[in-house]
Amino acid sequence: MADASCRILCTGDLHLGRYPSRTQSRDRA
């Protein structure tokens, strides 16, 4: 499952429905 989290943060495509606040914080920084 760790791979999926890394991929979502890296791709930022599923962050809209999975990690919006985590990806948003990293995408903006």
C-alpha positions as CSV (number, residue, x, y, z in Angstrom):
1,M,0.0,0.0,0.0
2,A,3.0,2.3,0.5
3,D,3.7,2.2,-3.2
4,A,0.2,3.4,-4.0
5,S,0.5,6.4,-1.6
6,C,3.9,7.3,-3.2
7,R,2.4,7.0,-6.7
8,I,-0.6,9.2,-5.9
9,L,1.7,11.9,-4.4
10,C,4.0,11.6,-7.4
11,T,1.3,11.6,-10.0
12,G,-1.2,13.8,-8.2
13,D,-4.0,12.3,-10.2
14,L,-5.8,10.3,-7.5
15,H,-5.0,13.0,-4.9
16,L,-8.4,14.6,-5.9
17,G,-10.2,11.7,-4.4
18,R,-7.6,10.1,-2.1
19,Y,-5.1,12.5,-0.6
20,P,-6.4,16.0,-1.4
21,S,-4.8,17.7,1.6
22,R,-1.6,15.7,1.5
23,T,-1.0,16.2,-2.2
24,Q,-2.2,19.8,-2.2
25,S,0.3,20.7,0.5
26,R,3.1,19.1,-1.4
27,D,1.9,20.3,-4.8
28,R,1.9,23.9,-3.6
29,A,5.2,23.6,-1.8
